[in-house]
Amino acid sequence: MTAPVFRFAPSPNGELHLGHALSALTNQRMAKAVGGRLLLRIEDIDVTRCTPEFEAGIFRDLSWLELTWEEPVRRQSEHFGAYEAALERLKREGLVYPAFMSRGDIRAAIMTFEATGKTWPRDPDGAPHYPGTDRTISTRERKRRIDAGAPFAWRLDTAEALARLDGRLNWLEWTDETMGTTTDVAADPLQWGDVVIARREIPTSYHLSVVVDDALQGVSHVVRGRDLYFATSVQRLLQEMLRLPQPTYFHHRLVLGPDGRKLSKSQRDTGLAALREAGESPQSVMRMLQT
């Protein structure tokens, strides 16, 4: 029997904090409990914000926590070709379209709509759905704009992708585990609208690269924070469209700051490096995470 595969996948765009520690240690604990493997993946597709210094900090912090993982470490910036191949497949199947609307265009469309007294739809993170008015632009006009250097992003035509399921909407679910409990969750990609799948300058996005990587690395269990729970709907749809295997998901609780909000990399007081410099030990960090 193949051993279960887990992964911890931080982005080197800031310092790790207590929330990352909880995720990394939960992955390690669950992998050990079932005799599984633990991979480390560096999600650095954002080449403008991710730096070698932050990546070095990730290795330093995880080693301090006594986390162990298999080599080699996968860096997404070294595998853009794999994501581009997946994007090309979505293009061939007519599941993505170039979206040319600027932020100003989007704001204007929303203002015009809401002036009628109606509410513009927003995704689970509170961001407004993309209007999608350029979804129907002709192929010739799309090519003309792209050749002219117009800025754009590739967006998933979510409604079209769901239509391709051909009555198999009940297949679009995922298995979410809590300790001792397994729940089948119905996916709802429409709550996100037409999400960005790739950008002109970067042939991928978080959603696309993560499903491609999980499939290529044979990841069987995705263990991550509750803040990514709703994103699973988009990723399940992409897995179906790209004929990729479906992992089991486990979304653990979030570590909150004193203000009750999710920790961010800008909060130095909960950063692992700052805690280490203040004399805390890996054991004291683990005790903090148990409270």
Kinemage of the C-alpha trace (Angstrom):
@kinemage 1
@onewidth
@group {chain A} dominant
@subgroup {mainchain}
@vectorlist {calphas} color= white
{ca met a 1} P 0.000 0.000 0.000
{ca thr a 2} L 1.278 3.471 -0.893
{ca ala a 3} L 2.067 5.631 2.124
{ca pro a 4} L -0.105 8.747 2.562
{ca val a 5} L 1.591 11.976 1.468
{ca phe a 6} L 1.234 15.266 3.353
{ca arg a 7} L 2.772 18.641 2.546
{ca phe a 8} L 3.507 21.943 4.236
{ca ala a 9} L 3.612 24.716 1.638
{ca pro a 10} L 4.613 28.187 2.902
{ca ser a 11} L 5.280 31.252 0.749
{ca pro a 12} L 8.610 33.075 1.292
{ca asn a 13} L 7.045 36.533 1.255
{ca gly a 14} L 7.473 37.206 4.972
{ca glu a 15} L 8.470 35.550 8.229
{ca leu a 16} L 6.663 32.498 9.557
{ca his a 17} L 4.437 33.000 12.602
{ca leu a 18} L 2.553 30.856 15.120
{ca gly a 19} L -0.158 30.051 12.578
{ca his a 20} L 2.434 28.527 10.255
{ca ala a 21} L 3.894 26.579 13.163
{ca leu a 22} L 0.474 25.088 13.915
{ca ser a 23} L 0.026 24.053 10.286
{ca ala a 24} L 3.517 22.574 9.955
{ca leu a 25} L 3.319 20.645 13.228
{ca thr a 26} L -0.220 19.418 12.501
{ca asn a 27} L 0.988 18.069 9.164
{ca gln a 28} L 3.897 16.336 10.879
{ca arg a 29} L 1.724 14.864 13.637
{ca met a 30} L -0.924 13.561 11.229
{ca ala a 31} L 1.688 12.120 8.864
{ca lys a 32} L 3.380 10.241 11.700
{ca ala a 33} L 0.044 8.936 12.984
{ca val a 34} L -0.653 7.114 9.705
{ca gly a 35} L 2.923 6.264 8.686
{ca gly a 36} L 2.849 8.905 5.975
{ca arg a 37} L 5.425 11.083 4.261
{ca leu a 38} L 5.813 14.832 4.769
{ca leu a 39} L 6.917 17.103 1.936
{ca leu a 40} L 7.987 20.740 2.060
{ca arg a 41} L 6.986 22.923 -0.867
{ca ile a 42} L 8.031 26.536 -1.349
{ca glu a 43} L 5.172 28.422 -3.005
{ca asp a 44} L 7.093 31.289 -4.592
{ca ile a 45} L 5.207 32.091 -7.790
{ca asp a 46} L 5.005 35.728 -6.665
{ca val a 47} L 8.551 36.503 -7.740
{ca thr a 48} L 8.230 40.184 -6.796
{ca arg a 49} L 7.451 39.552 -3.096
{ca cys a 50} L 9.203 36.235 -2.438
{ca thr a 51} L 12.892 36.500 -1.556
{ca pro a 52} L 15.808 34.136 -0.835
{ca glu a 53} L 16.110 35.742 2.605
{ca phe a 54} L 12.558 34.811 3.557
{ca glu a 55} L 13.073 31.306 2.149
{ca ala a 56} L 16.200 30.871 4.282
{ca gly a 57} L 14.125 32.003 7.262
{ca ile a 58} L 11.564 29.274 6.558
{ca phe a 59} L 14.218 26.555 6.711
{ca arg a 60} L 15.724 28.084 9.836
{ca asp a 61} L 12.374 28.303 11.632
{ca leu a 62} L 11.204 24.827 10.653
{ca ser a 63} L 14.507 23.255 11.677
{ca trp a 64} L 14.227 25.059 15.033
{ca leu a 65} L 10.759 23.521 15.475
{ca glu a 66} L 12.387 20.118 14.814
{ca leu a 67} L 10.258 19.551 11.739
{ca thr a 68} L 11.585 16.970 9.300
{ca trp a 69} L 10.648 16.566 5.642
{ca glu a 70} L 11.683 14.676 2.550
{ca glu a 71} L 14.137 16.033 0.026
{ca pro a 72} L 14.161 17.491 -2.530
{ca val a 73} L 12.093 20.549 -1.703
{ca arg a 74} L 9.866 21.652 -4.577
{ca arg a 75} L 10.045 25.343 -5.488
{ca gln a 76} L 7.172 26.497 -7.633
{ca ser a 77} L 9.317 29.117 -9.401
{ca glu a 78} L 11.280 26.230 -10.936
{ca his a 79} L 8.189 24.607 -12.468
{ca phe a 80} L 6.341 27.302 -14.401
{ca gly a 81} L 6.324 24.978 -17.423
{ca ala a 82} L 4.053 22.499 -15.644
{ca tyr a 83} L 1.552 25.220 -14.783
{ca glu a 84} L 1.689 26.689 -18.272
{ca ala a 85} L 0.861 23.253 -19.720
{ca ala a 86} L -2.214 23.056 -17.493
{ca leu a 87} L -3.219 26.590 -18.503
{ca glu a 88} L -2.890 25.695 -22.191
{ca arg a 89} L -5.212 22.744 -21.648
{ca leu a 90} L -7.820 25.005 -20.084
{ca lys a 91} L -7.437 27.419 -23.005
{ca arg a 92} L -7.926 24.658 -25.584
{ca glu a 93} L -11.089 23.528 -23.846
{ca gly a 94} L -12.493 27.067 -23.728
{ca leu a 95} L -12.585 27.190 -19.944
{ca val a 96} L -10.635 30.433 -19.471
{ca tyr a 97} L -10.811 33.831 -21.102
{ca pro a 98} L -8.548 36.917 -21.129
{ca ala a 99} L -10.011 39.532 -18.778
{ca phe a 100} L -9.049 43.080 -19.750
{ca met a 101} L -11.052 45.143 -17.256
{ca ser a 102} L -8.911 47.376 -15.050
{ca arg a 103} L -9.658 47.990 -11.380
{ca gly a 104} L -11.225 51.276 -12.402
{ca asp a 105} L -13.417 49.507 -14.954
{ca ile a 106} L -14.541 47.033 -12.302
{ca arg a 107} L -15.329 49.765 -9.776
{ca ala a 108} L -17.357 51.666 -12.384
{ca ala a 109} L -19.356 48.568 -13.296
{ca ile a 110} L -20.112 47.864 -9.645
{ca met a 111} L -21.130 51.467 -8.952
{ca thr a 112} L -23.485 51.467 -11.934
{ca phe a 113} L -25.039 48.189 -10.828
{ca glu a 114} L -25.439 49.138 -7.181
{ca ala a 115} L -26.947 52.498 -8.148
{ca thr a 116} L -30.054 50.468 -9.033
{ca gly a 117} L -30.401 49.446 -5.397
{ca lys a 118} L -29.066 45.934 -5.891
{ca thr a 119} L -26.039 44.402 -4.170
{ca trp a 120} L -23.024 43.271 -6.197
{ca pro a 121} L -21.977 39.681 -5.400
{ca arg a 122} L -18.810 39.184 -3.372
{ca asp a 123} L -16.646 36.163 -2.705
{ca pro a 124} L -16.033 34.589 0.732
{ca asp a 125} L -13.076 36.943 1.262
{ca gly a 126} L -15.293 39.965 0.630
{ca ala a 127} L -13.845 40.862 -2.786
{ca pro a 128} L -16.345 41.739 -5.546
{ca his a 129} L -16.914 39.218 -8.309
{ca tyr a 130} L -15.355 40.045 -11.657
{ca pro a 131} L -18.052 41.506 -13.964
{ca gly a 132} L -17.104 39.198 -16.837
{ca thr a 133} L -18.370 41.561 -19.522
{ca asp a 134} L -15.345 40.756 -21.689
{ca arg a 135} L -16.187 37.040 -21.569
{ca thr a 136} L -18.008 37.434 -24.893
{ca ile a 137} L -15.323 39.390 -26.769
{ca ser a 138} L -14.570 37.760 -30.126
{ca thr a 139} L -11.434 35.707 -30.642
{ca arg a 140} L -10.162 38.246 -33.179
{ca glu a 141} L -10.639 41.156 -30.774
{ca arg a 142} L -8.967 39.243 -27.943
{ca lys a 143} L -5.955 38.568 -30.143
{ca arg a 144} L -5.810 42.184 -31.263
{ca arg a 145} L -5.749 43.461 -27.679
{ca ile a 146} L -3.192 40.903 -26.531
{ca asp a 147} L -0.920 41.621 -29.517
{ca ala a 148} L -1.222 45.341 -28.757
{ca gly a 149} L 0.116 44.734 -25.254
{ca ala a 150} L -3.104 45.342 -23.334
{ca pro a 151} L -2.833 44.171 -19.701
{ca phe a 152} L -5.009 41.169 -18.891
{ca ala a 153} L -5.386 38.100 -16.692
{ca trp a 154} L -6.688 34.659 -17.569
{ca arg a 155} L -9.897 33.989 -15.629
{ca leu a 156} L -11.805 30.772 -15.190
{ca asp a 157} L -15.234 30.765 -16.827
{ca thr a 158} L -16.790 29.172 -13.751
{ca ala a 159} L -20.303 28.801 -15.122
{ca glu a 160} L -18.992 27.127 -18.277
{ca ala a 161} L -16.777 24.796 -16.257
{ca leu a 162} L -19.731 23.749 -14.101
{ca ala a 163} L -21.805 23.166 -17.230
{ca arg a 164} L -19.125 20.750 -18.467
{ca leu a 165} L -19.832 18.500 -15.489
{ca asp a 166} L -22.897 17.417 -17.478
{ca gly a 167} L -25.168 16.683 -14.541
{ca arg a 168} L -22.356 15.393 -12.327
{ca leu a 169} L -22.500 18.329 -9.927
{ca asn a 170} L -22.816 15.885 -7.034
{ca trp a 171} L -19.304 14.710 -7.898
{ca leu a 172} L -17.957 18.151 -7.101
{ca glu a 173} L -17.408 17.675 -3.401
{ca trp a 174} L -14.527 16.965 -1.115
{ca thr a 175} L -13.876 14.918 1.966
{ca asp a 176} L -12.944 17.088 4.942
{ca glu a 177} L -11.581 15.420 8.052
{ca thr a 178} L -11.527 16.557 11.627
{ca met a 179} L -9.992 14.392 14.292
{ca gly a 180} L -12.117 11.237 14.203
{ca thr a 181} L -14.823 12.685 11.924
{ca thr a 182} L -15.111 12.649 8.132
{ca thr a 183} L -17.549 14.918 6.311
{ca asp a 184} L -18.465 15.137 2.624
{ca val a 185} L -18.660 18.813 1.664
{ca ala a 186} L -20.488 20.074 -1.429
{ca ala a 187} L -18.285 22.441 -3.413
{ca asp a 188} L -19.676 25.834 -4.461
{ca pro a 189} L -17.271 27.466 -6.947
{ca leu a 190} L -19.872 30.030 -8.035
{ca gln a 191} L -19.389 31.866 -4.754
{ca trp a 192} L -16.005 32.968 -6.120
{ca gly a 193} L -17.128 34.126 -9.542
{ca asp a 194} L -14.516 33.976 -12.329
{ca val a 195} L -11.244 33.688 -10.413
{ca val a 196} L -7.813 34.541 -11.828
{ca ile a 197} L -6.081 31.406 -13.108
{ca ala a 198} L -2.969 33.052 -14.543
{ca arg a 199} L -1.568 36.460 -15.365
{ca arg a 200} L 0.125 37.717 -18.479
{ca glu a 201} L 3.518 37.899 -16.785
{ca ile a 202} L 3.115 34.749 -14.646
{ca pro a 203} L 1.475 31.694 -16.300
{ca thr a 204} L -0.223 30.526 -13.116
{ca ser a 205} L -1.972 31.490 -9.890
{ca tyr a 206} L -2.253 30.032 -6.406
{ca his a 207} L -5.296 27.953 -7.362
{ca leu a 208} L -3.757 26.502 -10.526
{ca ser a 209} L -0.270 25.810 -9.178
{ca val a 210} L -1.500 24.163 -5.990
{ca val a 211} L -3.702 21.602 -7.745
{ca val a 212} L -0.988 20.822 -10.301
{ca asp a 213} L 1.657 20.417 -7.589
{ca asp a 214} L -0.529 18.262 -5.354
{ca ala a 215} L -1.195 15.930 -8.288
{ca leu a 216} L 2.430 15.782 -9.476
{ca gln a 217} L 3.696 15.159 -5.940
{ca gly a 218} L 1.089 12.527 -5.164
{ca val a 219} L -0.282 14.475 -2.192
{ca ser a 220} L -3.086 12.474 -0.597
{ca his a 221} L -3.828 14.731 2.414
{ca val a 222} L -3.981 18.526 2.282
{ca val a 223} L -3.736 19.878 5.836
{ca arg a 224} L -4.056 23.658 6.085
{ca gly a 225} L -5.772 26.516 7.904
{ca arg a 226} L -9.487 27.152 8.020
{ca asp a 227} L -8.930 30.375 6.055
{ca leu a 228} L -8.489 28.239 2.927
{ca tyr a 229} L -11.631 26.145 3.490
{ca phe a 230} L -13.745 27.975 0.900
{ca ala a 231} L -10.897 28.035 -1.651
{ca thr a 232} L -11.238 24.254 -1.842
{ca ser a 233} L -14.357 24.704 -3.994
{ca val a 234} L -12.349 26.367 -6.777
{ca gln a 235} L -9.583 23.805 -6.493
{ca arg a 236} L -11.999 20.892 -6.705
{ca leu a 237} L -13.443 22.351 -9.905
{ca leu a 238} L -9.972 22.718 -11.413
{ca gln a 239} L -9.125 19.139 -10.436
{ca glu a 240} L -12.198 17.935 -12.309
{ca met a 241} L -11.476 20.071 -15.378
{ca leu a 242} L -7.839 18.931 -15.512
{ca arg a 243} L -8.640 15.283 -14.636
{ca leu a 244} L -6.457 15.412 -11.528
{ca pro a 245} L -6.829 13.204 -8.443
{ca gln a 246} L -8.649 14.536 -5.404
{ca pro a 247} L -6.844 14.598 -2.045
{ca thr a 248} L -8.523 14.421 1.344
{ca tyr a 249} L -8.658 17.776 3.123
{ca phe a 250} L -8.249 18.762 6.751
{ca his a 251} L -8.759 22.405 7.700
{ca his a 252} L -7.451 23.141 11.173
{ca arg a 253} L -8.304 26.059 13.433
{ca leu a 254} L -6.570 29.414 13.030
{ca val a 255} L -4.250 31.036 15.540
{ca leu a 256} L -5.671 34.463 16.329
{ca gly a 257} L -3.890 37.589 17.502
{ca pro a 258} L -4.791 39.682 20.559
{ca asp a 259} L -7.311 41.598 18.424
{ca gly a 260} L -9.087 38.366 17.502
{ca arg a 261} L -7.982 38.461 13.879
{ca lys a 262} L -5.969 35.924 11.908
{ca leu a 263} L -2.221 36.362 12.273
{ca ser a 264} L -0.312 37.986 9.436
{ca lys a 265} L 3.362 38.028 8.545
{ca ser a 266} L 3.548 41.693 9.516
{ca gln a 267} L 2.898 40.893 13.192
{ca arg a 268} L 6.411 40.529 14.501
{ca asp a 269} L 5.375 39.614 18.053
{ca thr a 270} L 4.033 36.262 16.870
{ca gly a 271} L 6.834 35.624 14.365
{ca leu a 272} L 8.839 32.465 15.013
{ca ala a 273} L 12.153 34.297 14.572
{ca ala a 274} L 11.113 36.949 17.117
{ca leu a 275} L 9.968 34.287 19.582
{ca arg a 276} L 13.256 32.451 19.205
{ca glu a 277} L 15.241 35.652 19.725
{ca ala a 278} L 13.158 36.347 22.848
{ca gly a 279} L 14.373 33.066 24.356
{ca glu a 280} L 11.345 30.882 23.658
{ca ser a 281} L 11.931 27.190 22.948
{ca pro a 282} L 10.185 24.856 20.495
{ca gln a 283} L 8.462 23.272 23.491
{ca ser a 284} L 7.101 26.620 24.696
{ca val a 285} L 5.817 27.344 21.172
{ca met a 286} L 3.978 24.041 21.225
{ca arg a 287} L 2.418 24.960 24.561
{ca met a 288} L 1.305 28.294 23.098
{ca leu a 289} L -0.419 26.407 20.287
{ca gln a 290} L -2.298 24.192 22.740
{ca thr a 291} L -4.059 27.116 24.417
